[in-house]
């Protein structure tokens, strides 16, 4: 039986008074805004610096070519294969009207990542105070993981921003169940799901966190959240249907996580400077939840605001990763960058730990150590990549275009391999010209369409190729190992090798280019 309206209002008033303590000081002051502006300036420098030093790779080319499709092909592709990240593709679609250089394309993610700084400041201020909020913003500014994905034309910086806003409105909705907060929570949450499907894990963390107070207050929380969760579920239903329809096919290449994968993720999300920085973050988080008495209180049914906010951050940080690791024992679905939305929880919890050190010199020393190592991790990222290995699509495409002759044909081992070829060819011949081999697979028209993103060449098609062309380029991508090539590669080796006596080519990171020709 639910409590009466009077009881609900009484509990809500009690909750409001307990929460008000953390907001006694104003969050947005002239000094804090000025400090936040300085941090935003430093963040902009770190994220725009060397923005095009790293080569554009397959995933980024994929984003651009999806966004360039006609509306018909765009909609069909989203439903058939790419509903995940659909919000980012829509934003990029509009962004490309103003420019198409790699620097400009990646700038969208940079701008979105900069918007996450005031969002994290706002959330941290709602949970703690202005000092913790500024510390969290500072940690985010210099975090190499945040910088690394701010420099990529994918949806990860958008996911961080929307996860922060969703959690911020979640906290404010529990505190002040107004229509504005309810709409804000619904909107940020739905957009977050369409930025990346794994955002659904965040709402699992919200649900677990809402169970954190005494029984009466818990009922108040669930009464407040029931309607927003219904709206979020209804709006996210198409994406859930898409996930059920496609299964794990799009991510079947993910390997089962091992212990070193989890250690690597901890090091990366902490700032890419190895185990020392990760341990400093861990120590700061432990300082936030100490003493031991507070830790034991987190597991009780009746906890106050000071304990609840820490448990909320811990659940947000740990629950999504732990759940997916467990599920990966049956079917691997763990990939570190999918959990970048946990970064705000990490920096806010660490900031709270630094703020609890008390003595200003100790706080300053701890913050300086973490920021120095974070900056070192950022410089290390500028020098060499981390978290994933980019392919050398651009070098492979240039190799082909530099050596192609009139009458050449080109086909791709898998349909997706055409995507980076299409992107880099368009850059090279942006100002006119149609040079390059004739694309014979995948091809369903003069322009890329939704059918050109999936599939493999058939034996019947390959047998027809030698009769029409004397020089055929082949691009191999994700085709197994040299000792154990996949079935399509074996078919290509047999069919083309029998018809073309001369084969030459080159190998690139994650790609191989071959030229089959007759004398």
C-alpha positions as CSV (number, residue, x, y, z in Angstrom):
1,X,0.0,0.0,0.0
2,X,1.4,3.4,-1.0
3,X,1.7,6.2,1.6
4,X,-0.8,8.9,1.6
5,X,-0.3,12.2,-0.1
6,X,0.4,13.9,3.2
7,X,3.0,11.3,4.1
8,X,4.6,11.6,0.7
9,X,4.8,15.4,1.0
10,X,6.2,15.1,4.5
11,X,8.9,12.6,3.4
12,X,9.7,14.8,0.4
13,X,10.1,17.8,2.7
14,X,12.4,15.9,4.9
15,X,14.4,14.8,1.9
16,X,14.6,18.3,0.6
17,X,15.9,19.6,4.0
18,X,18.6,16.8,4.1
19,X,19.6,17.6,0.5
20,X,19.7,21.3,1.0
21,X,22.8,21.1,3.2
22,X,24.9,20.3,0.1
23,X,23.6,23.4,-1.7
24,X,24.0,26.0,1.1
25,X,26.5,27.8,-1.0
26,X,25.6,29.1,-4.5
27,X,27.0,26.9,-7.3
28,X,27.3,29.5,-10.0
29,X,29.4,32.4,-8.7
30,X,31.6,34.8,-10.6
31,X,34.7,33.1,-9.3
32,X,33.5,29.6,-10.2
33,X,32.3,30.7,-13.6
34,X,35.7,32.3,-14.3
35,X,37.6,29.2,-13.1
36,X,35.3,27.0,-15.2
37,X,36.0,29.2,-18.2
38,X,39.8,28.8,-17.7
39,X,39.4,25.0,-17.5
40,X,37.2,25.1,-20.6
41,X,40.0,27.0,-22.4
42,X,42.6,24.5,-21.3
43,X,40.3,21.7,-22.4
44,X,39.8,23.2,-25.8
45,X,43.5,23.5,-26.3
46,X,44.2,19.9,-25.3
47,X,41.3,18.6,-27.5
48,X,42.0,20.7,-30.6
49,X,45.7,20.2,-30.4
50,X,46.9,17.6,-32.9
51,X,43.3,16.9,-33.8
52,X,44.3,15.4,-37.2
53,X,47.6,13.8,-36.1
54,X,45.9,10.4,-35.7
55,X,44.7,9.0,-39.1
56,X,41.0,8.7,-39.9
57,X,40.1,5.1,-39.5
58,X,37.4,2.7,-40.5
59,X,34.8,3.6,-37.8
60,X,35.1,7.3,-38.5
61,X,34.8,6.8,-42.2
62,X,31.8,4.7,-41.5
63,X,30.2,7.5,-39.5
64,X,30.7,10.0,-42.3
65,X,29.5,7.8,-45.1
66,X,26.4,6.8,-43.1
67,X,25.6,10.5,-42.5
68,X,26.1,11.3,-46.3
69,X,23.5,8.7,-47.4
70,X,20.2,9.8,-48.9
71,X,17.3,10.0,-46.4
72,X,15.9,6.8,-47.8
73,X,19.1,4.9,-47.6
74,X,19.9,6.4,-44.2
75,X,16.7,5.2,-42.7
76,X,17.0,1.7,-44.2
77,X,20.5,1.3,-43.0
78,X,19.7,2.5,-39.4
79,X,16.9,-0.1,-39.2
80,X,18.9,-2.9,-40.8
81,X,22.2,-2.4,-39.1
82,X,23.1,0.9,-37.4
83,X,20.3,2.1,-35.1
84,X,23.0,2.3,-32.4
85,X,24.6,5.7,-32.4
86,X,21.7,7.0,-34.6
87,X,21.6,10.3,-32.8
88,X,25.2,11.0,-33.5
89,X,24.7,10.2,-37.2
90,X,21.9,12.7,-37.3
91,X,24.0,15.4,-35.7
92,X,26.9,14.6,-38.1
93,X,24.5,14.7,-41.0
94,X,23.7,18.4,-40.3
95,X,27.4,19.2,-39.4
96,X,28.6,18.0,-42.8
97,X,26.7,20.8,-44.5
98,X,29.2,23.2,-43.2
99,X,32.5,21.4,-43.9
100,X,33.9,18.0,-44.7
101,X,37.6,18.0,-43.8
102,X,38.8,15.5,-41.2
103,X,39.5,18.4,-38.8
104,X,36.1,19.9,-39.1
105,X,34.4,16.5,-38.9
106,X,36.2,15.7,-35.6
107,X,35.4,19.2,-34.3
108,X,31.8,18.1,-33.6
109,X,33.0,15.6,-31.0
110,X,35.4,18.2,-29.5
111,X,32.6,20.8,-29.1
112,X,30.3,18.2,-27.5
113,X,33.1,17.1,-25.1
114,X,33.6,20.7,-24.0
115,X,29.9,20.9,-23.2
116,X,30.4,18.0,-20.7
117,X,32.6,20.2,-18.5
118,X,29.8,22.5,-17.2
119,X,27.5,19.4,-17.1
120,X,29.9,17.5,-14.8
121,X,30.4,20.7,-12.7
122,X,26.6,21.0,-12.4
123,X,26.1,17.4,-11.4
124,X,29.0,17.4,-8.9
125,X,27.6,20.6,-7.4
126,X,24.2,19.0,-7.0
127,X,25.7,16.0,-5.3
128,X,28.3,17.9,-3.2
129,X,29.4,21.5,-3.3
130,X,31.2,24.0,-5.5
131,X,34.7,22.9,-4.4
132,X,34.0,19.3,-5.5
133,X,32.4,20.5,-8.7
134,X,35.5,22.5,-9.7
135,X,37.8,19.6,-8.8
136,X,35.7,17.2,-10.9
137,X,35.8,19.7,-13.8
138,X,39.6,19.9,-13.5
139,X,40.0,16.2,-13.5
140,X,37.8,15.9,-16.6
141,X,39.8,18.7,-18.4
142,X,43.1,16.8,-18.3
143,X,41.7,13.2,-18.5
144,X,43.3,11.5,-21.6
145,X,40.4,9.1,-22.0
146,X,38.0,12.0,-22.4
147,X,40.4,13.7,-24.7
148,X,41.0,10.6,-26.8
149,X,37.3,10.2,-27.6
150,X,36.8,13.9,-28.0
151,X,39.1,13.6,-31.0
152,X,37.1,10.8,-32.8
153,X,34.2,11.1,-35.1
154,X,32.0,8.7,-33.1
155,X,29.3,9.1,-30.5
156,X,31.4,8.6,-27.3
157,X,31.8,12.2,-26.3
158,X,28.0,12.7,-26.9
159,X,27.4,9.6,-24.7
160,X,29.4,11.2,-21.8
161,X,27.5,14.4,-22.1
162,X,24.0,12.9,-22.1
163,X,24.8,10.4,-19.3
164,X,25.9,13.3,-17.2
165,X,22.8,15.3,-17.9
166,X,20.6,12.3,-17.4
167,X,22.1,11.6,-14.0
168,X,22.0,15.2,-13.1
169,X,18.2,15.4,-13.8
170,X,17.8,12.1,-12.0
171,X,19.3,13.6,-8.8
172,X,17.3,16.9,-9.2
173,X,14.1,15.0,-9.9
174,X,14.4,13.0,-6.6
175,X,15.1,16.3,-4.9
176,X,12.5,18.4,-6.6
177,X,9.9,16.4,-8.6
178,X,8.9,19.3,-10.9
179,X,7.7,19.1,-14.4
180,X,10.9,20.7,-15.7
181,X,13.2,18.1,-14.0
182,X,11.0,15.3,-15.2
183,X,11.1,16.4,-18.8
184,X,14.8,17.0,-18.6
185,X,15.4,13.5,-17.2
186,X,13.2,11.9,-19.9
187,X,14.8,13.9,-22.8
188,X,18.4,13.4,-21.7
189,X,17.9,9.7,-21.1
190,X,16.1,9.0,-24.4
191,X,18.8,10.9,-26.3
192,X,21.5,9.0,-24.4
193,X,20.0,5.6,-25.4
194,X,20.0,6.7,-29.1
195,X,23.6,8.0,-28.7
196,X,24.6,4.5,-27.6
197,X,22.6,1.4,-26.6
198,X,24.8,0.8,-23.6
199,X,23.3,3.9,-22.0
200,X,20.5,1.5,-20.9
201,X,22.9,0.2,-18.3
202,X,22.9,3.7,-16.7
203,X,19.2,3.4,-16.1
204,X,19.8,0.1,-14.3
205,X,22.2,2.0,-12.1
206,X,19.5,4.7,-11.5
207,X,17.0,2.0,-10.6
208,X,19.4,0.4,-8.1
209,X,20.2,3.8,-6.6
210,X,16.5,4.7,-6.1
211,X,16.2,1.7,-3.8
212,X,18.8,3.2,-1.5
213,X,16.6,5.0,1.1
214,X,14.2,3.8,3.8
215,X,11.0,2.0,2.7
216,X,8.7,5.0,2.8
217,X,11.2,7.3,1.0
218,X,11.9,4.5,-1.6
219,X,8.2,4.5,-2.4
220,X,8.3,8.2,-2.9
221,X,11.3,7.8,-5.2
222,X,9.6,5.2,-7.3
223,X,6.4,7.2,-7.5
224,X,8.4,10.1,-8.8
225,X,10.3,8.0,-11.3
226,X,7.6,5.7,-12.5
227,X,6.2,8.0,-15.2
228,X,9.6,9.1,-16.5
229,X,10.7,5.5,-16.7
230,X,7.6,4.6,-18.7
231,X,8.2,7.4,-21.1
232,X,11.9,6.4,-21.5
233,X,11.0,2.8,-22.0
234,X,8.4,3.6,-24.6
235,X,10.8,6.0,-26.5
236,X,13.7,3.5,-26.4
237,X,11.5,0.5,-27.5
238,X,12.4,0.8,-31.2
239,X,16.1,0.5,-30.3
240,X,15.4,-2.4,-28.0
241,X,13.5,-4.1,-30.8
242,X,16.5,-3.4,-33.2
243,X,18.9,-5.0,-30.7
244,X,16.7,-8.0,-30.3
245,X,16.4,-8.3,-34.1
246,X,20.1,-8.0,-34.9
247,X,21.4,-9.8,-31.8
248,X,25.2,-9.6,-31.2
249,X,25.9,-9.8,-34.9
250,X,27.4,-6.3,-35.2
251,X,29.7,-6.9,-32.3
252,X,30.5,-10.6,-32.8
253,X,34.1,-9.7,-33.2
254,X,34.5,-8.8,-29.5
255,X,36.6,-11.2,-27.5
256,X,35.8,-12.6,-24.1
257,X,37.3,-10.2,-21.5
258,X,40.2,-11.3,-19.4
259,X,41.7,-9.9,-16.2
260,X,44.2,-7.8,-18.1
261,X,41.4,-6.3,-20.2
262,X,39.8,-5.0,-17.0
263,X,43.1,-3.7,-15.7
264,X,43.7,-1.9,-19.0
265,X,40.3,-0.4,-18.9
266,X,40.9,0.9,-15.4
267,X,44.2,2.5,-16.5
268,X,42.7,4.0,-19.6
269,X,39.6,5.5,-18.0
270,X,41.9,7.0,-15.2
271,X,43.9,8.9,-17.8
272,X,46.3,6.6,-19.7
273,X,49.3,6.8,-17.5
274,X,49.5,3.3,-16.2
275,X,48.9,1.7,-12.9
276,X,50.1,4.6,-10.7
277,X,47.5,7.0,-11.9
278,X,44.8,4.3,-11.6
279,X,45.9,3.7,-8.0
280,X,45.7,7.4,-7.2
281,X,42.2,7.5,-8.6
282,X,41.3,4.4,-6.5
283,X,42.8,6.0,-3.4
284,X,40.8,9.2,-4.0
285,X,37.6,7.2,-4.4
286,X,38.3,5.2,-1.2
287,X,38.9,8.5,0.6
288,X,35.5,9.7,-0.5
289,X,33.7,6.7,1.0
290,X,35.7,6.3,4.2
291,X,35.5,5.8,7.2
292,X,34.6,2.1,7.3
293,X,31.4,2.8,9.2
294,X,30.1,4.8,6.2
295,X,30.9,1.9,3.9
296,X,28.9,-0.6,6.0
297,X,26.0,1.9,6.1
298,X,25.7,1.8,2.3
299,X,24.2,-1.7,2.5
300,X,21.5,-0.7,4.9
301,X,17.9,0.0,3.9
302,X,17.8,3.3,5.7
303,X,20.6,5.7,4.7
304,X,20.9,9.4,4.6
305,X,21.8,11.7,1.7
306,X,25.5,11.9,2.6
307,X,25.8,8.1,2.1
308,X,23.3,7.8,-0.7
309,X,25.1,10.1,-3.0
310,X,28.3,8.1,-2.6
311,X,26.5,4.8,-3.2
312,X,24.9,6.3,-6.3
313,X,28.3,7.2,-7.8
314,X,29.7,3.7,-6.9
315,X,26.8,2.0,-8.5
316,X,27.1,4.1,-11.6
317,X,30.8,3.4,-11.8
318,X,30.8,-0.3,-11.0
319,X,27.4,-1.8,-11.9
320,X,27.5,-1.4,-15.8
321,X,31.0,-2.9,-16.1
322,X,30.3,-5.7,-13.6
323,X,27.0,-6.8,-15.2
324,X,28.5,-6.8,-18.8
325,X,31.6,-8.8,-17.6
326,X,29.3,-11.4,-16.1
327,X,27.2,-11.5,-19.3
328,X,30.3,-11.9,-21.3
329,X,31.0,-15.2,-19.7
330,X,28.2,-16.5,-21.9
331,X,28.6,-14.2,-24.9
332,X,31.4,-11.6,-25.1
333,X,30.0,-8.0,-25.2
334,X,32.6,-6.1,-23.1
335,X,34.5,-3.4,-24.8
336,X,36.2,-0.7,-22.8
337,X,35.1,2.4,-24.7
338,X,31.4,1.4,-24.5
339,X,31.7,2.3,-20.8
340,X,33.1,5.8,-21.2
341,X,29.7,7.0,-19.7
342,X,31.1,5.9,-16.3
343,X,33.8,8.5,-16.5
344,X,31.7,11.3,-14.8
345,X,31.1,9.0,-11.8
346,X,34.8,8.3,-11.5
347,X,36.0,12.0,-11.6
348,X,33.2,13.2,-9.3
349,X,33.9,10.4,-6.7
350,X,37.6,11.1,-6.9
351,X,37.0,14.8,-6.5
352,X,34.9,14.2,-3.4
353,X,37.8,12.1,-2.0
354,X,40.4,14.9,-2.7
355,X,38.1,17.4,-1.1
356,X,37.8,15.3,2.1
357,X,41.5,15.4,2.7
358,X,40.9,18.6,4.7
359,X,44.3,20.3,4.7
360,X,44.7,22.6,1.7
361,X,48.3,21.6,1.1
362,X,47.4,17.9,1.0
363,X,44.5,18.6,-1.4
364,X,46.7,20.6,-3.6
365,X,49.5,18.0,-3.6
366,X,47.0,15.2,-4.5
367,X,45.3,17.2,-7.2
368,X,48.7,18.3,-8.7
369,X,49.9,14.6,-8.8
370,X,46.8,13.4,-10.5
371,X,46.7,16.3,-13.0
372,X,50.4,15.9,-13.8
373,X,50.1,12.2,-14.5
374,X,46.9,12.9,-16.5
375,X,48.7,15.5,-18.6
376,X,51.6,13.0,-19.1
377,X,49.0,10.4,-20.2
378,X,47.6,13.0,-22.7
379,X,51.0,13.7,-24.2
380,X,51.6,10.0,-24.4
381,X,48.3,9.7,-26.4
382,X,49.4,12.4,-28.7
383,X,52.6,10.4,-29.4
384,X,50.9,7.0,-29.8
385,X,47.3,5.7,-29.7
386,X,45.8,3.6,-26.9
387,X,42.6,1.6,-26.2
388,X,42.4,0.4,-29.9
389,X,44.6,0.0,-32.9
390,X,43.5,2.2,-35.9
391,X,43.7,0.6,-39.3
392,X,45.7,2.2,-42.2
393,X,42.8,2.7,-44.5
394,X,44.1,6.1,-45.9
395,X,47.5,4.6,-46.8
396,X,45.8,1.6,-48.5
397,X,43.5,3.8,-50.5
398,X,46.3,6.1,-51.6
399,X,48.4,3.1,-52.6
400,X,45.6,2.0,-54.9
401,X,44.8,5.4,-56.4
402,X,48.5,6.1,-57.1
403,X,48.9,2.9,-59.1
404,X,45.5,2.5,-60.7
405,X,45.2,2.5,-64.5
406,X,42.3,3.1,-66.8
407,X,40.1,0.1,-67.1
408,X,41.0,-1.3,-63.6
409,X,38.3,-2.8,-61.4
410,X,38.2,-3.0,-57.6
411,X,36.3,-5.3,-55.3
412,X,36.2,-5.7,-51.5
413,X,36.5,-8.8,-49.4
414,X,33.6,-7.6,-47.3
415,X,31.2,-4.9,-48.3
416,X,32.1,-2.6,-45.3
417,X,35.7,-2.3,-46.7
418,X,34.3,-0.1,-49.4
419,X,33.4,2.6,-46.9
420,X,36.9,4.0,-46.2
421,X,37.8,3.8,-49.9
422,X,34.7,5.9,-50.6
423,X,35.7,8.4,-48.0
424,X,39.3,8.9,-48.9
425,X,38.6,8.9,-52.6
426,X,36.1,11.7,-52.1
427,X,38.7,13.8,-50.2
428,X,41.4,13.2,-52.9
429,X,39.1,14.1,-55.8
430,X,37.0,16.7,-53.9
431,X,37.6,19.3,-56.6
432,X,36.6,17.2,-59.5
433,X,37.8,14.1,-61.3
434,X,36.5,10.5,-61.2
435,X,39.9,8.7,-61.2
436,X,40.1,5.3,-59.6
437,X,39.2,1.8,-60.4
438,X,35.7,0.9,-61.2
439,X,33.9,-0.5,-58.2
440,X,32.4,-3.9,-59.0
441,X,31.6,-5.2,-55.5
442,X,29.7,-4.1,-53.5
443,X,27.8,-2.0,-56.0
444,X,24.1,-1.3,-56.3
445,X,24.3,2.0,-58.2
446,X,26.5,4.9,-59.0
447,X,26.4,6.1,-55.3
448,X,26.8,4.3,-52.1
449,X,23.5,3.0,-50.7
450,X,22.4,1.0,-47.7
451,X,22.9,-2.4,-49.4
452,X,26.6,-1.6,-49.9
453,X,27.3,-1.8,-46.2
454,X,26.8,-5.5,-45.7
455,X,27.6,-8.7,-47.6
456,X,30.4,-10.7,-49.2
457,X,31.1,-11.6,-52.9
458,X,29.7,-14.9,-54.1
459,X,31.6,-17.6,-56.1
460,X,29.3,-17.1,-59.1
461,X,30.1,-13.4,-59.2
462,X,33.9,-13.9,-58.8
463,X,33.9,-16.4,-61.7
464,X,32.5,-13.8,-64.0
465,X,35.1,-11.1,-63.2
466,X,38.1,-12.4,-65.3
467,X,36.1,-12.3,-68.5
468,X,35.6,-8.5,-68.2
469,X,38.8,-7.2,-66.6
470,X,42.5,-7.7,-67.0
471,X,43.5,-5.9,-63.8
472,X,41.5,-6.3,-60.6
473,X,42.3,-4.7,-57.3
474,X,41.2,-6.6,-54.1
475,X,41.0,-5.1,-50.6
476,X,41.1,-7.5,-47.7
477,X,39.9,-6.5,-44.2
478,X,39.2,-8.5,-41.1
479,X,39.8,-11.7,-43.0
480,X,41.3,-13.9,-40.3
481,X,45.0,-14.7,-40.1
482,X,47.6,-15.5,-42.8
483,X,47.6,-19.1,-41.6
484,X,43.8,-19.3,-41.2
485,X,42.1,-17.0,-43.7
486,X,38.3,-17.0,-43.6
487,X,36.2,-18.8,-46.2
488,X,35.7,-15.7,-48.4
489,X,39.4,-15.1,-48.6
490,X,40.0,-18.7,-49.5
491,X,37.4,-18.4,-52.3
492,X,39.0,-15.2,-53.5
493,X,42.5,-16.8,-53.5
494,X,41.2,-19.8,-55.5
495,X,39.0,-18.0,-58.0
496,X,41.2,-15.0,-58.8
497,X,44.4,-16.8,-58.5
498,X,43.4,-19.3,-61.2
499,X,42.6,-16.6,-63.7
500,X,45.3,-14.0,-63.0
501,X,48.9,-15.3,-63.1
502,X,50.4,-12.2,-61.6
503,X,49.7,-11.0,-58.1
504,X,51.3,-8.1,-56.3
505,X,50.3,-5.9,-53.4
506,X,51.1,-4.5,-50.0
507,X,50.0,-5.0,-46.4
508,X,48.9,-2.3,-44.1
509,X,47.6,-2.2,-40.5
510,X,44.6,-4.5,-40.5
511,X,44.3,-4.4,-44.3
512,X,45.9,-6.0,-47.4
513,X,45.8,-4.7,-50.9
514,X,46.3,-7.0,-53.9
515,X,46.5,-6.4,-57.7
516,X,45.6,-9.4,-59.8
517,X,46.6,-8.9,-63.5
518,X,47.3,-10.7,-66.7
519,X,50.4,-10.0,-68.7
